[in-house]
Amino acid sequence: AAGTKTIETRLWATAYRGPLLIVSSKSPDIYPAGYALAVADLVDCRPMTRADEDAARCERYPGAYSWVLANIRPIAPFKVRGQLGLYEIEYDLQ
């Protein structure tokens, strides 16, 4: 939500480009676990390289994809019921 991590890593790629709701993991169970915290624009998705490690805040690992984020903006936190993969929720981006 602070905008310092500009690459999110996943073991799968996506062709989707556009706004993403950034939601904190439910584990560990500490506040703000399971809350939407920010909105970011997904602008690229590519195999992760060593050059991505600083922006991703993790080392490259086998099969990793870099989801490149831009225009990260914090929002008022609200609880979200998470799911695996990309999914839609009702949220006004205004």
HELIX and SHEET records of a PDB file:
HELIX    1   1 ARG A   50  ASP A   52  5                                   3    
HELIX    2   2 GLU A   53  ALA A   56  1                                   4    
SHEET    1   A 4 ILE A   7  ARG A  10  0                                        
SHEET    2   A 4 TYR A  65  LYS A  79 -1                                        
SHEET    3   A 4 TYR A  35  PRO A  47 -1                                        
SHEET    4   A 4 GLY A  18  VAL A  23 -1                                        
END                                                                             
